[in-house]
Amino acid sequence: MKKLKYLVLILMILVFLSGLGVLLYPYIRGYLVDRQIERTAEEFLSRVETDPISPYPSESQLDQDTPSDSPEPTEPDTYTDLWRDMVDYNKEIYINGQKGLDCKLAYEDPSFVLADYGLESEVFAVISIPALELEMPVFLGANYRHMADGAALLGQTSIPIGGKNTNCIIAGHRGWGGASYFRYVDKLQPGDEVIIPEPCFVCYEPITTLSGGVPVHVACRQEDEFRLKADALKAAITPRTKLVIMPFPNNPTGAVMEREDLEAVAEVLRDTNVMVLSDEIYAELNYGLRPHVSIASLPGMAERTIVVNGFSKSYAMTGWRLGYACGPEPIIKIMTKIHQSAIMSAPTTSQYAAITALRDCDGEIDRMRDEYNMRRRLVVRSFNDMGLTCFEPRGAFYAFPCIKSTGLTSQEFCTRLLEEKHVAIIPGDAFGASGEGYCRVSYAYSVEHLTEALKRIREFLQENGLVQGN
């Protein structure tokens, strides 16, 4: 009998310990995972600090036959391997015929550091990589919730566009591309025409074509400050026209549409069944005396307009791939269904970062815009002084100088500048036929970077006798 009591007692203790283990297991496991993450990060940073590898090789390294003389790690390490792959790739670019590609003005990654905008909330740890002079956000863990319609973000913030029947969808993966692609798929039928003002962002035409639509280009001219004129729009509308894209502030020209310009366009469209896709990704980067106006805010336009925007430009969040589309509720509901099937959801981490941006970082936009404005004036003045006429952009962060006086095509000018002075800019014809004779220059880079690049462009013009400047 006594043995039976001991046996029952032992079983009760085992059951208790088992239950306690089940209760404590998630906490213990979480603690161990956190410690492992910390150890991995510490090891990674210690290796970077003790074995720094510059992404820009010395002249002696450039003359070597192999892209890297770094010793191989003694044991497999994902972080170290990735780091070395990045450095080796960068060295290889320099060695294999593109040495000196250190004056890129072609792309649009802002020089502002993400951490400056307070986006490293409790979800993130910011890891500094001295050799690359950047800070990299590393996701440490959160409660994954697939939110295809962006409920977590828009439920805690507000976007003042449209009226009571306006709804929004948060688009993951490709930001503007995701939002607008689903807008196209929803409304376009084979043979429907889409009016695209140009020069313009390169993705409008291929997305239209992939959706079965027919792109109809309307040239915007420098003498009109690259704005879409109402009479040109009216002349392009046919019974097959389904959609007009309004890409303002504009990439690549930096043009903006003032309220009176939008009123004239709205007057043309009110008597039609044509919808509007208003790409306002650069809306916050407006350097004129008057604030940006959305065409959706004009009378009678909200019910026919989809506004697409994102966080890449206004909050310097390129790479986070988060955008949104706002428009009439019936259309947004259909877009949401397509988005759920194609993308599933916007990235949870990006949504948390965007919430922080919308709540706390509007003041930083003003600081960033002021800095861009100073760079804008520097770039425009410099091109005009060189003898390259440069329209004054009022939005975005691009200049669009005219190079027709050199006698070179856009492709020839950019190719020779790259080969002779190692400065990368984008030929204007990449943005449509009306961009021929121009080049796009991004001033999202630092003043030091811009000054060096502009100096090399001036030298290129003078050495080749292409234009007489001051």
C-alpha positions in Angstrom: 0.0 0.0 0.0 2.8 2.3 0.9 4.6 1.6 -2.5 1.4 2.5 -4.3 1.2 5.8 -2.5 4.8 6.6 -3.5 4.0 5.6 -7.1 1.0 7.9 -7.2 3.0 10.7 -5.7 5.8 10.2 -8.3 3.2 10.2 -11.1 1.7 13.4 -9.8 5.1 15.1 -9.7 5.8 14.0 -13.2 2.5 15.3 -14.4 3.1 18.6 -12.6 6.6 18.9 -14.1 5.3 18.1 -17.6 2.6 20.7 -17.3 5.1 23.2 -16.1 7.4 22.4 -19.0 4.6 22.9 -21.5 3.8 26.3 -19.9 7.4 27.5 -19.8 8.5 26.1 -23.1 7.5 29.1 -25.3 9.3 31.5 -22.9 12.4 29.4 -22.7 12.5 28.9 -26.4 12.0 32.6 -27.0 14.8 33.5 -24.6 17.2 31.0 -26.3 16.3 32.3 -29.7 16.9 35.9 -28.6 20.2 35.0 -27.1 21.2 33.2 -30.3 20.3 36.3 -32.4 22.3 38.5 -30.1 25.3 36.2 -30.3 25.1 36.0 -34.1 24.9 39.8 -34.4 27.8 40.3 -32.0 29.9 37.8 -33.9 29.1 39.5 -37.2 29.9 42.9 -36.0 33.1 41.8 -34.3 34.3 40.2 -37.6 33.4 43.4 -39.5 35.3 45.5 -37.0 38.4 43.3 -36.8 38.4 42.5 -40.5 37.0 45.6 -42.3 36.7 45.3 -46.1 36.4 48.5 -48.0 33.8 48.3 -50.8 36.1 50.6 -52.8 39.4 48.8 -53.7 42.8 50.6 -53.8 44.6 51.1 -57.1 46.9 48.1 -56.3 43.8 45.9 -55.8 42.3 47.1 -59.1 45.4 45.9 -60.9 45.0 42.4 -59.5 43.6 39.6 -61.6 41.3 38.3 -58.9 38.4 40.3 -57.5 39.3 39.6 -53.9 42.3 38.5 -51.9 40.3 38.1 -48.7 41.0 34.8 -46.9 38.2 32.3 -47.0 36.4 31.7 -43.6 37.5 28.6 -41.8 33.9 27.5 -41.3 30.6 28.1 -42.9 29.0 31.4 -41.8 26.0 32.8 -43.6 26.6 36.4 -42.5 30.3 36.4 -43.4 29.7 34.7 -46.7 27.0 37.2 -47.6 29.3 40.0 -46.6 32.2 38.8 -48.6 30.0 38.1 -51.6 28.8 41.7 -51.5 32.4 43.0 -51.3 33.7 40.7 -54.0 30.8 41.7 -56.3 31.6 45.4 -55.8 35.3 44.8 -56.5 34.5 42.8 -59.6 32.4 45.7 -61.0 35.4 48.0 -60.6 38.0 45.6 -62.0 36.1 44.3 -65.1 36.0 47.5 -67.1 33.9 49.8 -64.9 36.6 51.1 -62.6 35.7 54.5 -61.1 31.9 54.1 -61.2 31.8 56.3 -58.1 29.7 59.2 -59.4 26.3 57.6 -59.9 23.5 60.1 -60.4 21.3 57.6 -62.1 19.3 56.1 -59.3 17.1 57.4 -56.6 18.2 56.0 -53.2 18.0 58.9 -50.8 21.2 59.8 -49.0 19.3 60.1 -45.8 19.8 57.3 -43.3 16.8 55.4 -42.3 17.6 55.6 -38.6 17.5 59.4 -38.7 13.7 59.1 -39.1 13.1 57.1 -35.9 12.0 53.9 -37.7 14.0 51.6 -35.5 11.1 50.8 -33.1 11.0 47.9 -30.8 10.7 45.7 -33.9 14.1 46.6 -35.2 17.7 46.7 -34.2 20.0 49.0 -36.2 23.3 47.3 -37.1 26.1 49.7 -38.2 28.4 48.5 -40.9 31.4 50.9 -40.8 33.0 49.7 -44.0 29.9 50.5 -46.1 29.1 53.6 -44.1 25.4 52.6 -43.7 23.0 51.3 -41.1 21.0 48.2 -41.8 17.7 47.4 -40.1 17.6 43.8 -39.0 14.2 42.3 -38.2 14.4 40.7 -34.7 10.9 39.2 -34.5 7.3 40.2 -34.3 3.9 38.7 -34.3 3.3 37.9 -38.0 -0.1 39.0 -39.2 -0.9 38.9 -42.9 -2.7 42.1 -43.5 -3.6 42.2 -47.2 -5.7 45.4 -46.9 -3.3 47.1 -44.5 -5.8 47.3 -41.7 -3.1 47.6 -39.0 -1.6 50.7 -40.7 -4.6 52.6 -41.9 -6.5 51.7 -38.7 -4.0 53.7 -36.7 -3.4 56.6 -39.1 -5.3 58.6 -41.7 -4.7 59.5 -45.3 -6.8 62.6 -46.2 -7.7 61.7 -49.8 -11.2 61.5 -51.3 -14.5 61.4 -49.5 -16.6 59.0 -47.3 -16.8 56.3 -50.0 -13.0 56.3 -50.5 -11.1 53.2 -49.3 -7.5 52.2 -49.4 -5.4 49.1 -50.0 -1.8 48.6 -48.8 0.2 47.1 -51.5 3.2 45.0 -50.7 6.2 43.8 -52.7 6.5 46.5 -55.3 4.9 49.6 -53.8 3.6 51.7 -56.7 3.9 48.7 -59.1 1.8 46.5 -57.0 -0.9 49.1 -56.4 -1.2 50.3 -60.0 -0.9 46.8 -61.5 -4.0 45.6 -59.7 -5.8 48.8 -60.6 -5.1 48.1 -64.3 -6.1 44.4 -64.1 -9.3 45.4 -62.5 -10.5 47.8 -65.2 -8.7 47.2 -68.4 -10.0 45.1 -71.2 -8.1 44.0 -74.3 -7.8 47.0 -76.6 -8.7 49.6 -74.0 -6.5 52.7 -74.3 -4.4 54.2 -71.5 -3.2 57.8 -72.0 0.3 58.2 -70.6 1.9 61.7 -70.5 5.6 61.5 -71.2 8.5 61.7 -70.4 7.4 59.3 -67.7 8.3 56.5 -65.3 9.4 53.5 -67.3 6.8 51.0 -65.9 3.6 52.6 -67.1 3.8 51.3 -70.7 4.8 47.7 -70.0 2.2 47.3 -67.2 -0.5 48.6 -69.6 0.6 46.2 -72.3 0.8 43.2 -69.9 -2.8 44.1 -68.9 -4.0 44.0 -72.5 -4.3 47.7 -72.8 -3.0 50.0 -75.6 -0.6 52.8 -74.4 -1.3 56.2 -76.0 1.5 58.7 -75.4 1.0 62.4 -75.0 4.2 64.4 -75.2 4.7 67.1 -72.5 7.0 69.9 -73.7 9.7 71.9 -72.0 8.0 75.1 -73.1 4.9 74.0 -71.1 7.2 73.1 -68.1 6.5 69.5 -68.9 2.9 69.8 -67.7 0.0 67.9 -69.3 -2.0 70.4 -71.2 -5.8 70.0 -71.3 -6.1 70.5 -75.1 -3.5 67.8 -75.7 -5.3 65.4 -73.4 -8.6 66.1 -75.1 -7.1 65.4 -78.5 -5.9 62.0 -77.4 -9.2 60.8 -75.9 -11.1 58.3 -78.1 -14.2 56.0 -77.4 -11.6 53.3 -76.4 -9.9 55.5 -73.8 -10.4 53.9 -70.3 -7.7 55.4 -68.2 -5.4 58.5 -67.9 -2.3 58.4 -65.8 -1.4 61.6 -64.0 2.3 61.1 -62.9 2.9 64.4 -61.0 5.3 65.4 -59.5 7.0 63.8 -62.4 9.8 61.3 -62.8 12.0 62.2 -64.7 11.3 65.9 -65.3 10.4 67.1 -61.8 7.4 68.9 -63.3 4.3 69.6 -61.2 0.7 70.3 -62.0 -0.7 73.4 -60.3 -4.4 73.6 -59.3 -5.4 75.5 -62.4 -3.7 72.8 -64.6 -5.6 70.1 -62.8 -8.9 72.0 -63.0 -8.5 72.2 -66.8 -7.8 68.4 -67.0 -10.7 67.7 -64.7 -13.0 69.8 -67.0 -12.0 67.6 -69.9 -12.6 64.4 -68.1 -15.9 65.2 -66.3 -17.9 64.7 -69.6 -16.3 61.2 -70.2 -16.2 57.8 -68.5 -12.4 57.9 -68.3 -10.8 56.9 -65.0 -7.7 58.6 -63.6 -4.7 56.9 -62.0 -2.9 59.6 -60.1 0.7 58.6 -59.2 1.6 60.9 -56.3 4.7 59.1 -54.9 6.6 62.4 -54.9 3.7 64.5 -53.5 5.5 65.6 -50.4 8.6 66.7 -52.3 7.2 69.9 -53.8 9.4 73.0 -53.9 7.0 75.6 -55.2 5.3 78.3 -53.2 2.0 76.4 -53.4 1.4 72.9 -51.8 0.7 69.8 -53.8 -2.9 69.3 -55.0 -4.3 65.9 -55.7 -6.7 65.7 -58.6 -8.9 63.5 -56.4 -9.6 66.5 -54.2 -11.3 68.4 -57.0 -15.1 68.4 -57.4 -16.4 65.4 -59.2 -13.1 63.6 -59.4 -12.8 61.4 -56.3 -15.3 58.9 -57.7 -13.2 58.4 -60.8 -9.7 58.6 -59.4 -7.3 56.1 -57.9 -4.5 57.7 -56.0 -1.3 55.6 -55.6 1.5 56.6 -53.2 4.1 55.0 -51.0 6.8 55.6 -48.4 9.9 55.2 -50.5 10.4 58.9 -51.4 8.7 61.0 -48.7 10.2 58.9 -45.8 13.4 57.8 -47.5 12.2 54.1 -47.3 13.4 52.8 -50.6 13.7 49.0 -50.3 10.9 48.6 -47.9 8.5 48.1 -50.8 5.3 49.5 -49.3 2.7 51.5 -51.2 -1.0 52.2 -51.1 -3.8 52.9 -53.4 -6.9 55.0 -52.4 -10.1 55.2 -54.4 -13.7 54.3 -54.7 -14.7 51.5 -52.4 -16.1 49.1 -55.0 -12.8 49.2 -57.0 -10.6 48.9 -53.9 -12.5 45.8 -52.8 -11.8 44.1 -56.1 -8.2 45.2 -56.0 -7.9 43.7 -52.5 -9.1 40.3 -53.7 -6.5 40.3 -56.5 -3.8 41.5 -54.1 -4.5 38.7 -51.7 -4.2 36.1 -54.4 -1.0 37.6 -56.0 1.0 39.0 -53.1 -0.9 37.7 -50.0 0.0 40.8 -47.9 2.2 43.8 -47.4 5.3 43.0 -45.3 4.5 43.2 -41.6 7.8 44.7 -40.8 7.3 47.4 -43.4 3.9 48.2 -42.1 5.2 48.8 -38.6 7.9 51.1 -40.0 5.3 53.0 -42.0 3.1 53.4 -38.9 6.1 55.0 -37.1 6.8 57.2 -40.1 3.2 58.5 -40.4 2.9 59.1 -36.7 6.2 60.6 -35.8 8.2 61.6 -38.8 6.3 64.4 -40.7 8.7 67.0 -39.3 11.6 65.1 -40.9 10.0 65.4 -44.3 10.4 69.2 -44.0 14.1 68.9 -43.1 14.7 66.5 -46.0 12.7 68.6 -48.5 14.8 71.7 -47.5 18.0 69.7 -48.1 16.7 68.5 -51.5 15.7 72.0 -52.4 19.3 73.2 -51.8 20.7 70.4 -53.9 18.1 71.1 -56.6 19.3 74.7 -57.0 22.9 73.6 -57.0 22.3 71.1 -59.8 20.1 73.4 -62.0 22.4 76.3 -61.7 25.5 74.2 -62.5 23.9 72.8 -65.7 22.9 76.2 -66.9 26.3 77.5 -66.2 27.8 74.7 -68.3 25.7 75.7 -71.2 23.2 72.9 -70.9 19.7 74.4 -70.6 18.0 72.9 -67.5 14.3 73.3 -66.8 13.7 74.2 -63.1 12.0 71.2 -61.6 9.4 71.9 -58.9 9.0 68.4 -57.5 10.6 65.0 -56.9 14.4 64.9 -56.8 15.4 64.9 -60.5 16.8 67.4 -62.9 16.3 67.0 -66.7 18.9 69.0 -68.5 18.7 69.4 -72.3 21.8 68.1 -74.1 20.7 68.8 -77.7 23.3 71.5 -78.0 26.1 68.9 -77.8 24.9 67.2 -81.1 24.8 63.9 -79.3 21.8 61.7 -78.8 20.8 60.9 -75.2 22.3 57.4 -75.4 25.6 58.7 -76.9 26.0 61.4 -74.3 25.4 59.2 -71.3 27.5 56.3 -72.7 30.5 58.6 -73.4 30.1 60.3 -70.1 30.2 57.0 -68.4 33.2 55.7 -70.3 35.3 58.9 -70.1 34.4 60.3 -66.7 32.8 57.4 -64.9 29.6 59.3 -64.2 26.3 57.5 -64.6 23.1 59.3 -65.5 20.0 58.1 -67.4 19.4 58.9 -71.1 16.1 60.8 -71.5 14.8 58.4 -74.2 14.5 55.7 -71.6 11.4 57.6 -70.4 9.8 57.8 -73.8 10.5 59.2 -77.3 9.8 62.8 -76.1 12.7 62.4 -73.6 15.3 62.3 -76.5 17.7 65.1 -76.2 17.6 65.1 -72.4 19.2 63.2 -69.5 17.8 62.5 -66.0 20.0 63.4 -63.1 19.1 62.4 -59.5 20.0 64.9 -56.8 19.1 62.4 -54.0 22.9 62.0 -53.4 25.1 64.0 -51.0 26.3 67.5 -51.9 29.9 66.2 -52.0 28.9 63.5 -54.4 26.9 65.9 -56.6 29.7 68.5 -56.7 32.2 65.9 -57.8 29.9 64.5 -60.5 29.1 68.0 -61.8 32.8 68.9 -62.0 33.4 65.8 -64.1 30.4 66.6 -66.4 31.8 70.1 -67.0 35.3 68.6 -67.8 33.7 66.1 -70.2 32.0 69.0 -72.1 35.1 71.1 -72.2 37.5 68.4 -73.2 35.3 67.3 -76.1 34.4 70.8 -77.2 30.7 70.0 -76.9 29.4 73.2 -75.4 30.7 76.5 -74.2 29.9 77.2 -70.6 31.1 79.6 -67.9 
